[in-house]
Amino acid sequence: MTQRQIVPENAATNIGVVVAVRGSVVDMRFDTVLPPIHTLLRAGDAGQVTIEVLAQRDEHHVRGIALTPTQGLARGMGVQDTGGPLKAPVGNQILSRMFDVFGNTIDRQPPLDAVQWRSVHQAPPPLVRRSTQSEVFETGIKAIDVLAPLERGGKAGLFGGAGVGKTVLLTEMIHNMIGPPGKGVSIFCGIGERSREGEELYRDMKAAGVLPNMVMIFAQMNEPPGARFRIGHAALTMAEYFRDDQHRDVLLLVDNIFRFIQAGSEVSGLMGQMPSRLGYQPTMGTELSALEERIANTDSGAITSIQAVYVPADDFTDPAAVHTFSHLSASIVLSRKRASEGLFPAIDPLQSSSKMLTPGIVGERHYRLAQAIRRTLAQYAELKDIIAMLGLEQLSPDDRKVVARARRLERFLTQPFFTTEQFTNMPGKLVSLQDALDGCERILADEFKDFPAKRRST
């Protein structure tokens, strides 16, 4: 693969030599100038191996992690200092395109030309630039806006297995984000996922018509850990350009944030660092914070992130899960049981939660309604066993009213999506928060007790 990042014209040519190759870790000797940390190096006969400096061993030796396969690399081969760090392309030209970690286009379209390149290593916005107000990020999806509202400039975790509608939900959020106002831009970052999923997502986005205001960037699971470790930083560099330079709101979708931690663990082990608890790298908290803290709401715009989170062995005390949860402002849980019942989006209203759902942020009415909805659905969940054994007729009149309200609420919190119109033949619905709250309030007041509960509601 031909890399598009080249040696700057004004950079002094600094030549070194490979002294050791251990998998993806390469030790190199420089007799003149020692390359700084994060400098990108080219090694091999044709410069086909790209290496990032991670440690300076002594006055003449550096150790780096290869971002490309190291096949064919041997001791004694030359190493060229590029004079700068890994960079990502930014600008309006990157919209509707798909990239790898080096900024190469991988969508079989013509390569980019005359684009601006920026270092992927950027500092988080300073505290003086951050917004001091908590704002709700409306998605147009009732179940999320009512029960687990997202924070503008915050991070939300999306928990779901295969086949429960995770990709459809992400696609719908992208559609709603860049819908009629046209002010937003979406960036999808695939970290260590299957190439099949990336190809399918690209095709689905194109068919749904949301690609023109979207950027996709991938590091597949077969790529070296160095590439998977840096792909999130490259995506954030693109997002920061749209936020800071164009003052646009950015929706950043990350799939999967656990793969970033996993790649960091591989890099740490290859570099010879002492493992920490359960084999994770000792710098996991620092590395995750360096990525997550760049996602913020500033005076020029906001980067709102929705991150798929894999929990190893469903153990929520795992260090990877614990460190990830500390950064999330909302957790959205998709239920396979609800999906099997045809209730889409299959969001579990009892397990999903948000730090934004407080009277001081969403208002007293919204908070009161959300609590009443959870209480009603929780009572219905307790009554399901009795209904299965004895039947609905054996319940008291008050319990039957609870069941009727809960069933109507379950169906009211579903809605047809724009991105599934071609499959369901049902027009998509974008529901405002006010309409969603009004509907829930009327259901809880038994306004529709004489009407049968429909399968879907708008």
Secondary structure, DSSP 8 states (H G I E B T S, - for coil): ---S----TTS--EEEEEEEEETTEEEEE-SS----TTEEEEESTTS-EEEEEEEE-SSSEEEEEESS--TT--TT-EEEEEEEE-EEEESGGGTT-EE-TTS-B-SSS----S-EEEES------GGGB--S--EE--S-HHHHHHS-EETT-EEEEE--TTSSHHHHHHHHHHHHTSTT---EEEEEEEEE-HHHHHHHHHHHHHHT-GGGEEEEEEETTS-HHHHHHHHHHHHHHHHHHHHTS---EEEEEE-HHHHHHHHHHHHHHTT----GGG--TTHHHHHHHHHTTS-BBSS-BEEEEEE---GGG-TTSHHHHHHHTT-SEEEEB-HHHHHTT-SS-B-TTT-EETT-SHHHH-HHHHHHHHHHHHHHHHHHHHHHHHHHH-GGGS-HHHHHHHHHHHHHHHHT----GGGHHHH--------HHHHHHHHHHHHTTTTTTS---S---
